[in-house]
Amino acid sequence: MNFVRANAVAYMEKHGATIEEAALRVFSNADGAYGSNVNHMVDQACWNNEDELAEAYVRRKSFAYGTDGRPARQEAVLAHLLSRVDITYQNLDSIELGVTTVDHYFDTLGGVSRAVRQLSGREASVYIGDQTRGDGLVRTLSEQVTLETRTRALNPKWYEALLEHGYEGVRQIEAHVTNTLGWSATTGQVQPWLYQQLTETFILDDAMRERLTKLNPTACAKVANRLIEAHNRKYWSPDPAVLEALYRAGDEIEDRLENIKEQAAS
């Protein structure tokens, strides 16, 4: 009747572990470390396939905290537990931050979801608990990403307010696009049409692209490159005309960025 003990005993008998090892349930980083590095891998585009993100998560988060309170690496125990997970879940408790606003969310919830998929061979159901308006509301991750993209990145009131802050405003827009890519990489639960709309809003609109380039050419180039990367990683499939226009716009931004760097150097 004791579910935790029954599973711990079963693991202990199968793997020859001690009961102290088999009963471990609290995992995190090594003492003094933070995060899974999945966010940094996505930000730097230094990964070839999604399993590398899962492996990074398990490697960084496999330090177990037992009764003595001291972290010890226990990858085998963590992998066993993750292989049996059906649902992953994250609470949101601030109206200022969403799952596409900062990279912390896909670094943790996305990282563990990708690890579950790799270790179990099946998709975990990923849910977001929105606790920002009193009564809690649970959404699927796909619903949450879509909601935030509609109300923020694709909402003129949101991006126009950001652009009033100039350089930093463009960087925040870029962060939203990068974090959206992070959710595609870790969960595959981003609707492809979001990338289409982001492309049309920020890159294919000549006037908007000009504004972004003037305010922050580096971040603007990164937005274009993220959207191209999303296509290359098969997270969306624009029609040939859109793809050609996206590449052409990206090259134009990169050329202007190079000119700016050359002028600064001289």
C-alpha positions in Angstrom: 0.0 0.0 0.0 3.0 2.3 0.4 3.6 3.2 -3.3 6.9 5.0 -2.8 8.4 2.2 -0.7 7.1 -0.5 -3.1 8.8 1.1 -6.0 12.0 1.8 -4.0 12.1 -1.9 -3.0 11.5 -3.0 -6.6 14.4 -0.8 -7.8 16.7 -2.0 -5.0 16.0 -5.7 -5.9 16.5 -5.2 -9.6 19.6 -3.0 -9.5 21.3 -4.1 -6.4 21.0 -0.7 -4.8 20.7 0.2 -1.2 17.3 1.4 0.1 18.8 4.8 0.7 19.7 5.0 -3.0 16.4 3.5 -4.2 14.3 5.9 -2.1 15.9 9.1 -3.5 13.3 11.5 -4.9 14.9 15.0 -4.6 17.2 15.9 -7.5 18.9 19.1 -8.5 22.3 20.5 -9.5 25.6 19.9 -7.8 26.1 22.2 -4.8 26.7 25.7 -6.1 25.6 25.1 -9.7 22.3 26.3 -11.3 20.2 25.3 -14.3 20.4 22.5 -16.8 22.4 24.4 -19.5 19.6 23.5 -22.0 18.9 27.2 -22.3 22.5 28.0 -23.1 22.7 25.2 -25.7 19.5 26.6 -27.4 20.8 30.2 -27.2 24.1 29.3 -28.8 22.5 26.8 -31.2 25.2 24.3 -30.2 23.3 21.1 -30.4 22.6 18.7 -33.2 19.5 16.8 -32.0 17.1 17.0 -29.2 18.5 14.0 -27.3 21.6 16.1 -26.6 19.3 18.5 -24.7 17.9 15.6 -22.7 21.4 14.3 -21.9 22.5 17.7 -20.7 19.4 17.9 -18.4 20.1 14.5 -16.8 23.8 15.2 -16.4 23.3 18.5 -14.7 20.2 17.6 -12.6 21.2 14.1 -11.4 22.5 15.2 -8.1 20.3 13.6 -5.4 19.7 15.0 -2.0 19.2 12.3 0.6 18.7 12.3 4.3 22.2 13.7 5.0 21.5 16.7 2.8 24.6 16.3 0.7 24.3 16.1 -3.1 25.7 13.0 -4.8 25.4 12.1 -8.5 22.8 9.4 -9.1 22.1 9.4 -12.8 20.8 5.8 -12.9 18.2 6.5 -10.2 17.0 9.7 -11.9 16.9 8.1 -15.3 14.8 5.2 -13.9 12.3 7.7 -12.3 12.0 9.9 -15.4 11.4 6.8 -17.5 8.1 6.3 -15.6 6.8 9.9 -15.7 3.5 10.6 -17.5 3.0 14.3 -16.7 5.3 17.3 -16.3 4.0 20.6 -14.7 5.0 24.1 -13.9 3.2 26.9 -12.0 3.1 30.5 -13.2 2.6 33.0 -10.4 3.6 36.3 -11.9 1.7 38.3 -14.6 5.0 39.9 -15.6 6.7 36.7 -16.6 5.5 33.9 -18.9 6.9 30.8 -20.3 8.1 32.6 -23.4 9.4 35.6 -21.5 12.5 34.1 -19.8 14.5 31.0 -20.7 14.3 29.5 -17.2 11.0 27.7 -17.9 12.1 25.7 -21.0 15.5 25.1 -19.3 13.7 23.3 -16.5 10.2 22.1 -17.5 11.3 21.7 -21.1 14.5 20.0 -20.1 12.8 17.4 -17.9 10.1 16.8 -20.5 12.7 16.1 -23.2 14.5 13.8 -20.8 11.3 11.9 -20.1 10.7 11.4 -23.8 14.3 10.2 -24.4 14.2 7.8 -21.4 10.7 6.5 -21.7 10.2 6.6 -25.5 7.0 8.5 -25.2 5.7 12.0 -24.9 4.9 13.4 -21.4 1.8 15.6 -21.2 3.1 19.1 -20.3 0.9 21.4 -18.4 1.1 25.0 -17.1 -0.8 26.1 -14.0 -1.7 29.7 -14.3 -2.1 31.1 -10.8 -1.8 34.8 -11.8 -5.5 35.7 -11.5 -6.8 34.2 -8.3 -8.5 31.0 -9.5 -6.0 28.6 -10.9 -6.3 27.6 -14.5 -4.5 24.7 -16.1 -3.5 24.8 -19.7 -1.5 22.5 -22.0 1.9 24.0 -22.8 0.8 24.4 -26.4 -2.1 26.5 -25.3 0.1 28.6 -23.0 2.7 29.3 -25.7 -0.1 30.2 -28.2 -1.8 32.4 -25.7 1.4 34.3 -24.8 2.4 34.7 -28.4 -1.0 36.1 -29.4 -1.2 38.5 -26.4 2.4 39.5 -26.4 4.7 39.0 -29.4 1.9 39.4 -32.0 0.1 42.1 -30.1 0.9 45.7 -31.3 0.3 47.1 -27.9 3.0 44.8 -26.5 5.7 45.2 -29.1 5.1 48.9 -29.7 5.5 49.5 -25.9 8.7 47.5 -26.0 10.1 49.4 -29.0 9.7 52.7 -27.0 12.7 51.3 -25.0 14.8 51.1 -28.1 17.7 48.7 -28.0 16.4 46.7 -25.0 12.9 46.4 -26.5 14.3 44.6 -29.6 16.3 42.3 -27.4 13.1 41.4 -25.5 11.4 40.5 -28.8 14.3 38.4 -29.8 14.2 36.6 -26.4 10.5 35.7 -27.0 11.4 34.1 -30.4 14.4 32.3 -28.9 12.4 31.0 -26.0 9.7 29.8 -28.4 12.3 27.9 -30.3 13.4 26.4 -26.9 9.9 25.0 -26.4 9.9 23.4 -29.8 13.3 21.9 -29.1 12.4 20.5 -25.7 8.7 19.5 -26.2 7.7 19.8 -29.8 4.5 21.5 -28.7 4.7 24.8 -30.5 2.2 25.4 -33.3 4.0 25.9 -36.6 1.8 28.9 -37.6 3.3 30.9 -34.7 6.6 31.0 -36.6 4.8 32.1 -39.7 3.2 35.0 -37.9 6.4 36.0 -36.1 8.2 36.0 -39.5 5.5 38.2 -41.2 5.3 40.6 -38.2 9.0 41.3 -37.5 11.0 40.3 -40.6 9.0 40.3 -43.8 7.3 43.7 -42.9 9.9 46.1 -44.5 9.0 49.0 -42.2 9.2 46.9 -39.0 12.4 45.2 -40.1 13.9 48.7 -40.7 12.9 49.9 -37.2 14.3 46.8 -35.5 17.6 47.0 -37.5 18.1 50.7 -36.6 17.3 50.1 -32.9 19.3 46.9 -32.4 20.8 45.2 -35.5 22.3 42.4 -33.5 19.0 41.3 -32.0 17.2 41.8 -35.2 19.6 39.5 -37.1 19.2 37.0 -34.3 15.4 37.0 -34.7 15.8 36.3 -38.4 18.3 33.5 -37.8 16.1 31.9 -35.1 13.2 31.7 -37.5 15.5 30.2 -40.2 16.9 27.8 -37.6 13.3 26.8 -36.6 12.7 25.9 -40.3 16.0 24.0 -40.6 15.1 22.0 -37.5 11.7 21.2 -39.0 9.6 23.1 -36.5 7.7 24.8 -39.3 7.6 24.6 -43.1 7.0 27.9 -44.8 6.2 28.0 -48.5 9.1 28.6 -50.8 8.3 32.3 -51.4 8.2 33.0 -47.7 11.4 31.1 -47.0 13.2 32.9 -49.8 12.0 36.2 -48.5 13.1 35.3 -45.0 16.6 34.3 -46.2 16.9 37.5 -48.2 15.8 39.7 -45.3 18.2 37.8 -43.0 21.1 38.4 -45.4 20.2 42.1 -45.7 20.3 42.5 -41.9 23.6 40.7 -41.6 25.1 42.9 -44.3 24.0 46.0 -42.5 25.3 44.6 -39.2 28.7 43.9 -40.8 28.8 47.5 -42.2 28.1 48.8 -38.7 30.9 46.8 -37.2 33.3 47.8 -39.9 32.5 51.5 -39.4 32.9 51.1 -35.6 36.3 49.4 -36.1 37.6 52.2 -38.4 
